[in-house]
Structures are given as structure tokens and as C-alpha cells.
Amino acid sequence: MSNKEPGYVYILTNPSFREDWVKIGKSSRPVDVRSKELDNTAVPLPFEIFATMKTSKYNEVEKLVHKTIDRLTDLRIRQNREFFNVAPQMALDIFHDIAMAIDDAEIIEFESNQPINPDTDTIDKPVKARISDTSKIQLDFWEEFNTQAINHTAFYKEFSIRKPYPQHWYDLSLGTSECHICLTASRQKHELTAGIYVPDNKSFFHQLQEHAEELEKEIGIKIEWREASKACRFIIKRPFDIDDKSQWIDALQWLYSKSITIKKALNKYA
């Protein structure tokens, strides 16, 4: 049975823990209150909010998230605790899967304990799990990306496609925890991008930067290098109007081609 008042299911990280350890729990109160309660002598550093889901079904959702992770493998650090040996992004992907089936779900992502709007990469308003007009066209675009990928033999041999979400980005695994390829189709910025996202390892990112000239020659386009406190990335981009579906075929071919080129260049210079 659902709760009458909404509550929260949360993903917390902690700088004193391993990068693939998260705490996934629930709270009837705002998560910043709960995370401060957990800041005690049992942990060296305060918890950081990675993401939350607000819903009246927070009790059920918490159990479902735990059960989903337990089905993957034995990823609980201790069986009677809410700590899991999974990457925060994997836990967030599970949030998105569950939220699609809940009418009142609202997913909020955080940076430095402040909510982020992923369409602008700035601290802003919560991200609604319910599909807006923008999210709908982004979901349609990535569904088309998956559909057409089967016909692009070279791409399909190199990458595994995953379930698309109603958001402006799509990640491709490279079989390593060091980095992955991130593709974006931004309606707000009117651009298409492809690049490497490095979540934690700055030395790895700097190693790539040492080969900036060679990488640009291999990829055939100017690279933008972006270094931040929690993640680094390099991107290439081109203009793109996602609302103009006549541009989609060319845009998808560009993403397939550049993803292959980036992967080959990374294998050569990383």
C-alpha cells in the first residue's frame, strides 16, 4: 500500500568510501536532513547526496531498488545494511527504470549536495521523471538510435546498446571503470556531442591530454577539454536541432562514426 504523503529514496556517497560504494535508503523527510543525521563519529567524512526520488511509494520503491540490486549479484556490503557495492550511476539507472512506472516519481540529481538540471549542467530545479515535451523527443531520438544501430554493422560490433531514457545523454560502455563514451543531443543548446567522460581518475584524463594533438588528428575534429572537481571529459560537437527530424539520420550516423573513432583513438593513446 502506498504512503499518503510523499517521501524520498536516496543514493548517498561518501568521500571516505570506495568510489563504487553507495548507501541507498529512504526517508519521510528531506534527504539533506537525513544525510546530516548520518554524519556522526562512525564515518570520517559527511555523506554526499548523489540522487533522490520523491514519491508517495517510497517504502515500496526502496525495497524494489534493494531487490533489483540483490538480483544482479551479491552486491550488499553486509546483508543487514543499506550499503551496496555498485557505482552511483548504476543505482541511478535503476531509479530511472522504476520511475517510468510511477505516476508521481520525481528524480533529482545532485552536485556538491545541490540539485542539478542536467539539460544545463547547472544547479537548478528538480528533474521530473514524468516525460515532458523535451524528454519525449529525447526518448524518441535515443530509441531511434537503438533501432538504427542494428543496421550500422561496425558500430554494433563495437558497442552494446542499452535501454534509452528520456534525457539528453546516452552512455556507451568501454569495458573499463576508468571512463565511458557519453553522447548528448541537447535541445536547449542545439548541439550534438560525443566524447569521453572520466568520473574520477584525473591522472588518466591528463594522460589523454598529453596526446591532444594526436587524438584530434585521429578523430578529425577540434576537442574541448573540460576538467572539474568530480569528473573530467573531452567532447567534440556539431550543430543539431533535435526538433527537426529530417536531421536525425545524419546525426545518428555522425554519432555512430565518431563513437567508433573515439574508441579506436582511446585504445591507441590511453
Phi, psi and omega in degrees: 000140182283156174281149180288318180261144179291152175221197187228142163251135188229156170244119178245143172242170179212127182301338181274354179261171172297155185293339180252028172251132177224156170252126180239113183218196182222160178202141176276352180246167178308142188291333178296330176292314181296318182294327177289326176296327181281350179279088182226190184290352180281343179233139182294323185232157180295153174286153176241137180280123178266316179194157176224157170234121178264127181196154176288346181259032187297328176297312180294319182295317179302313180298321181292320177298312179301316183293321179298315179293319180297329179288332181296310178184185180276080187258359175287135179291319170221140189296334181258021181234164181261027179256135184230146178268069177223153176292143179307322182294325177296317178298321179295323177300321178295320175306311183297319179302313182290321183297330181297338182259006183240128185294323188255015183288138178225112181265134179234126175260154187231152171223124183054040179065019176239141182295144182244142168263109186292345177285342181237352185059029179234160175290124187204215184276162178300153178266119182285135176285332177291145191279117174276178177300318180295313181297323181298314182289328176293319176298316179300320182296315182286332173294321176293324176303314179294317182297313183283339181299327180299329181275349179261090190304314183297318179292315184296332177285331186271329189229152172262128178277155182230173180298129178281151177239160179281070182213173188273356181237162181213125184259144175241126180285144176249010178075021179216151177277352182293323186195170172211166176273132178243126177251142177225150173226092187270122177286325183287317183272351182055051179211159177243135179225157172217147180178184180256131178249121181247105188292322188223328191274094182291329179296323177295318179298316180294327176298320177294319181299330178298339180249030185303314182295315180296319179297319179295322178293318181295316185278332175082024181202154180298135180256137171259128181256125183233117180247129180229174185293323185254343181201152179232157179200157166238145183224154167240152184211165177208156178296146180197130176251102185295338178286342179264096186294344176292343179271351189296315184301313180295321180295317180296318178297323178296316179296316178300310184297313182291327177297317178297315181296317179297316180298316179295318179295320179297316179298332183278323189248347181280000000 
